[in-house]
Amino acid sequence: MIPDFEVTILGNTSSIPVHGRNHTSQVIRFGQELLLLDCGEGTQMQLRKYKIKSSRISHIFISHLHGDHYLGLIGLLSSYNLAKRTKEITIYGPQGLDEIITTNFRWSNTKLGYPLNFIQTNPDGNHVLMEDGLFSVSSFPLKHRLPTTGFLISEKPGPRNLIKTKLEENPISLDAIKSLRNGIDFQESDGRLIKVSEYAYPQPALRKYAFCSDTIFDPDLKKYILKVDLLYHESTFLTADENRAAETFHSTGAQAAKIASISHVKSLLLGHFSSRYVQLDEMLSEAADVFPNCIISEEGQTYPIIPAHE
């Protein structure tokens, strides 16, 4: 059975939480695993509001050290401690984040009842951060005003499903079955070659999701997010404010759509909206003119990552 792979948006505003929009945070669900991407102010309230079991989160990824992307983290970690959590948490984030967390807990005389690990991200190049049996998470560089990384969640190939009627017609050994399920042709002791293509169904398309939190318009992103099924890309400004976007190392909705287009992604989620815009219809219109398969992300909404062929 193919595991569910989806993203729930908890917050999609930029520096100021206004117009009913909250600071950046989102939850990735892959099968039974929950990952938290960024943890802006109010994240734990949003987790409760949308009935997401935060106790199942063991891996937290922070893109950079602007407050709207991590200021909810210490509160969330504190709440875990008050809830008597014992399960380990690993935080992946930029240099300095571990010092911020450690200093806060030291001066508040807080002793955590669960192990807290910190893995420093590298803003140069592509780096694998974690690997699960079903998926991997890697980081890639974003161009912002301080070290920033995006995150790519990639599905791994699972065991191949074998064709039952073929096995009934031409029985094979258990060793051969194991090899075929792993996608490897098998040679029997009598020299007979048993091919995966003959006994197994085609492998389902592997799904990918990319998260680009804060970045200036950067065509070089293409090499990291090429052909992903769903791309979340910041779209802080309208085209009329493109100069402001460049000054602050942010992107417009149309620029996010351009990145989606040249990267040949399937779908685009727009987010990280400036507080100057109450309504976002114009943002969507400008982006859709460049890349039609895009939508405005909505807090509380869950978006499935669907293979490109479907």
C-alpha positions as CSV (number, residue, x, y, z in Angstrom):
1,M,0.0,0.0,0.0
2,I,1.3,3.4,-1.0
3,P,1.8,5.6,2.2
4,D,0.1,9.0,2.4
5,F,2.4,11.9,1.7
6,E,1.0,15.4,2.4
7,V,1.7,18.8,3.8
8,T,-0.5,20.8,6.2
9,I,0.0,24.6,6.2
10,L,0.1,26.0,9.8
11,G,1.3,29.5,8.9
12,N,1.9,31.4,5.7
13,T,2.5,35.1,6.5
14,S,5.8,36.9,6.5
15,S,7.2,39.1,9.4
16,I,4.0,40.3,11.0
17,P,1.1,37.9,11.9
18,V,-2.0,39.8,10.5
19,H,-5.1,39.4,8.4
20,G,-5.7,36.0,10.1
21,R,-2.4,34.7,8.9
22,N,0.3,33.2,11.1
23,H,4.1,32.9,10.9
24,T,5.6,30.2,8.7
25,S,5.2,26.6,9.8
26,Q,4.0,23.4,8.2
27,V,3.7,19.7,8.9
28,I,4.7,17.0,6.5
29,R,3.1,13.6,7.0
30,F,4.7,10.6,5.3
31,G,2.9,7.4,6.4
32,Q,3.0,7.5,10.2
33,E,5.9,10.0,10.4
34,L,5.3,13.7,11.1
35,L,8.0,16.3,10.3
36,L,7.8,20.0,11.2
37,L,9.2,22.5,8.8
38,D,9.9,25.9,10.5
39,C,8.3,26.9,13.7
40,G,7.2,30.5,13.8
41,E,5.4,32.2,16.6
42,G,2.0,30.5,17.4
43,T,2.9,27.1,15.8
44,Q,1.8,25.0,18.8
45,M,-1.5,26.9,18.9
46,Q,-2.0,26.0,15.2
47,L,-1.1,22.4,15.9
48,R,-3.9,22.2,18.4
49,K,-6.3,24.2,16.3
50,Y,-6.0,21.7,13.4
51,K,-5.9,18.7,15.7
52,I,-2.4,17.6,14.7
53,K,-0.8,15.2,17.2
54,S,2.4,17.2,17.9
55,S,3.6,14.3,20.2
56,R,4.3,12.4,17.0
57,I,6.8,15.0,15.8
58,S,10.4,13.9,16.4
59,H,12.2,15.8,13.6
60,I,12.1,19.6,13.3
61,F,13.7,21.5,10.4
62,I,14.4,25.3,10.7
63,S,15.3,27.1,7.5
64,H,17.0,30.2,9.0
65,L,17.1,32.5,12.1
66,H,14.6,35.2,11.2
67,G,12.1,35.2,14.0
68,D,9.0,34.5,11.9
69,H,10.5,31.1,11.2
70,Y,11.7,29.9,14.6
71,L,10.4,31.9,17.5
72,G,7.7,29.3,18.3
73,L,10.3,26.6,18.8
74,I,11.3,27.2,22.4
75,G,7.6,27.4,23.4
76,L,6.9,24.1,21.7
77,L,9.9,22.4,23.3
78,S,8.9,23.7,26.7
79,S,5.3,22.4,26.2
80,Y,6.8,19.0,25.4
81,N,8.7,19.0,28.6
82,L,5.6,20.0,30.6
83,A,3.7,17.2,29.0
84,K,6.4,14.8,30.4
85,R,7.6,13.8,27.0
86,T,10.5,11.3,27.0
87,K,10.8,10.6,23.3
88,E,13.9,12.1,21.6
89,I,13.6,15.2,19.3
90,T,16.2,16.1,16.6
91,I,16.4,19.7,15.4
92,Y,18.0,20.5,12.1
93,G,18.9,24.2,11.7
94,P,21.6,26.8,11.1
95,Q,24.6,27.7,13.2
96,G,23.6,29.5,16.4
97,L,20.2,27.9,16.8
98,D,21.6,25.3,19.3
99,E,23.1,28.2,21.4
100,I,19.8,30.1,21.4
101,I,17.9,27.1,22.7
102,T,20.6,26.1,25.2
103,T,20.9,29.6,26.6
104,N,17.2,30.0,27.0
105,F,16.8,26.8,28.9
106,R,19.9,27.5,31.0
107,W,18.7,30.9,32.2
108,S,15.2,29.6,32.8
109,N,16.6,26.7,34.8
110,T,14.7,24.3,32.5
111,K,15.9,20.7,32.5
112,L,14.3,18.7,29.7
113,G,13.0,15.3,30.4
114,Y,13.7,14.1,26.9
115,P,16.9,13.9,24.7
116,L,17.3,16.9,22.4
117,N,19.7,16.6,19.5
118,F,20.9,19.4,17.2
119,I,22.2,18.9,13.7
120,Q,23.7,22.0,12.0
121,T,22.6,22.6,8.5
122,N,25.1,23.6,5.8
123,P,23.9,26.5,3.5
124,D,26.3,25.5,0.8
125,G,25.2,22.8,-1.7
126,N,22.9,19.8,-1.3
127,H,23.1,17.7,1.9
128,V,21.2,14.7,3.1
129,L,20.0,15.4,6.7
130,M,18.0,12.3,7.6
131,E,16.9,9.0,6.0
132,D,13.9,6.9,6.9
133,G,13.0,3.6,5.4
134,L,10.4,5.4,3.2
135,F,11.9,8.8,2.5
136,S,14.8,11.1,2.9
137,V,15.2,14.8,3.8
138,S,17.9,17.0,2.3
139,S,18.8,20.6,2.4
140,F,19.8,23.0,-0.3
141,P,20.9,26.7,-0.3
142,L,18.5,29.7,-0.6
143,K,19.7,33.2,-1.2
144,H,18.5,35.4,1.7
145,R,19.9,38.0,4.0
146,L,21.5,35.4,6.3
147,P,22.3,31.6,5.9
148,T,19.1,29.9,4.8
149,T,18.3,26.4,3.5
150,G,15.3,24.9,1.7
151,F,14.3,21.4,2.3
152,L,13.5,18.5,-0.1
153,I,11.5,15.5,1.1
154,S,12.0,12.6,-1.4
155,E,10.2,9.3,-1.4
156,K,12.4,6.1,-1.6
157,P,11.6,3.1,-3.7
158,G,9.6,0.5,-1.7
159,P,9.4,-3.2,-2.1
160,R,8.0,-4.2,-5.6
161,N,4.6,-5.8,-5.7
162,L,4.8,-9.2,-7.5
163,I,2.2,-10.5,-10.0
164,K,0.4,-13.3,-8.2
165,T,-0.8,-15.1,-11.3
166,K,2.7,-15.1,-12.7
167,L,4.0,-16.8,-9.5
168,E,1.2,-19.4,-9.6
169,E,2.0,-20.2,-13.2
170,N,5.8,-20.2,-12.8
171,P,6.8,-20.8,-9.1
172,I,10.2,-19.5,-8.0
173,S,12.3,-19.8,-4.9
174,L,12.0,-17.6,-1.8
175,D,15.4,-16.1,-2.5
176,A,14.3,-15.1,-6.0
177,I,11.1,-13.6,-4.6
178,K,13.1,-11.5,-2.1
179,S,15.5,-10.3,-4.8
180,L,12.6,-9.4,-7.1
181,R,10.8,-7.4,-4.4
182,N,14.0,-5.4,-4.0
183,G,14.0,-4.7,-7.7
184,I,16.9,-7.0,-8.5
185,D,16.9,-9.7,-11.2
186,F,17.8,-13.1,-9.8
187,Q,19.7,-16.0,-11.3
188,E,18.7,-19.5,-10.2
189,S,21.2,-22.3,-9.6
190,D,20.3,-23.8,-13.0
191,G,21.3,-20.6,-14.7
192,R,17.8,-19.4,-15.4
193,L,17.5,-15.6,-15.1
194,I,14.4,-14.3,-13.5
195,K,13.6,-10.7,-14.4
196,V,11.9,-8.2,-12.3
197,S,10.1,-6.9,-15.3
198,E,8.4,-10.2,-15.8
199,Y,7.3,-10.9,-12.2
200,A,6.7,-7.5,-10.7
201,Y,4.3,-4.6,-11.4
202,P,6.0,-1.3,-12.4
203,Q,7.3,0.8,-9.6
204,P,5.0,3.7,-8.8
205,A,6.4,7.1,-9.5
206,L,8.4,8.4,-6.5
207,R,7.1,11.7,-5.0
208,K,9.0,14.8,-4.0
209,Y,8.1,18.0,-2.1
210,A,10.3,21.1,-1.9
211,F,10.1,23.9,0.7
212,C,11.6,27.3,-0.2
213,S,11.0,29.5,2.8
214,D,12.7,32.9,2.1
215,T,14.8,33.6,-1.0
216,I,15.4,36.2,-3.6
217,F,14.5,35.2,-7.2
218,D,17.2,32.6,-8.0
219,P,17.1,30.5,-11.2
220,D,19.9,28.3,-9.8
221,L,17.2,26.7,-7.5
222,K,16.3,24.6,-10.6
223,K,19.0,22.1,-10.0
224,Y,17.7,21.3,-6.5
225,I,14.0,21.2,-7.1
226,L,13.8,19.9,-10.7
227,K,10.5,18.1,-11.5
228,V,9.2,18.0,-7.9
229,D,5.6,17.2,-7.6
230,L,4.7,20.1,-5.2
231,L,6.8,23.2,-4.6
232,Y,6.1,25.7,-1.8
233,H,7.9,28.9,-2.7
234,E,7.7,32.2,-0.9
235,S,5.8,34.9,-2.7
236,T,6.1,37.9,-0.4
237,F,5.4,40.7,-2.8
238,L,3.3,41.7,-5.8
239,T,5.1,42.6,-9.1
240,A,4.5,46.3,-8.3
241,D,6.8,45.9,-5.3
242,E,9.5,43.9,-7.1
243,N,12.2,46.4,-6.2
244,R,11.3,46.0,-2.5
245,A,11.5,42.2,-3.0
246,A,15.0,42.5,-4.3
247,E,16.0,44.9,-1.5
248,T,14.9,42.5,1.2
249,F,16.0,39.3,-0.6
250,H,12.4,38.1,-1.2
251,S,10.4,37.0,-4.2
252,T,7.2,38.1,-5.9
253,G,4.4,35.7,-6.7
254,A,5.3,36.0,-10.4
255,Q,8.9,35.2,-9.7
256,A,7.9,32.1,-7.7
257,A,5.9,31.0,-10.7
258,K,8.9,31.5,-12.9
259,I,11.0,29.3,-10.7
260,A,8.2,26.6,-10.9
261,S,8.1,26.9,-14.6
262,I,11.8,26.6,-15.4
263,S,12.1,23.8,-12.8
264,H,9.2,21.8,-14.5
265,V,7.5,21.2,-11.2
266,K,3.9,19.8,-11.2
267,S,2.2,22.2,-8.8
268,L,3.1,25.4,-6.9
269,L,1.9,26.5,-3.5
270,L,2.4,30.3,-2.8
271,G,3.1,31.5,0.7
272,H,4.9,33.9,3.0
273,F,2.7,36.9,2.1
274,S,3.6,40.5,3.1
275,S,1.4,42.1,5.7
276,R,0.7,44.9,3.3
277,Y,-1.7,42.7,1.3
278,V,-5.1,42.0,2.8
279,Q,-6.4,40.2,-0.2
280,L,-4.3,37.8,-2.3
281,D,-6.3,37.6,-5.5
282,E,-3.9,39.7,-7.4
283,M,-1.0,37.6,-6.1
284,L,-2.6,34.5,-7.5
285,S,-3.5,36.2,-10.8
286,E,0.1,37.4,-11.4
287,A,1.5,33.9,-10.6
288,A,-1.0,32.0,-12.7
289,D,-0.2,34.1,-15.8
290,V,3.3,32.6,-15.6
291,F,2.6,29.1,-14.2
292,P,-1.1,28.1,-14.3
293,N,-1.0,25.2,-11.9
294,C,-0.5,27.3,-8.7
295,I,-2.7,28.1,-5.7
296,I,-2.6,30.3,-2.7
297,S,-1.7,28.2,0.4
298,E,-4.4,28.3,3.1
299,E,-3.7,27.7,6.7
300,G,-5.3,24.5,8.0
301,Q,-5.5,23.0,4.5
302,T,-3.7,19.8,3.7
303,Y,-2.2,19.3,0.3
304,P,-1.3,15.8,-1.0
305,I,1.9,15.3,-2.9
306,I,0.7,13.5,-6.0
307,P,3.0,11.9,-8.6
308,A,3.4,13.9,-11.7
309,H,1.9,11.2,-14.0
310,E,-1.5,11.3,-12.1
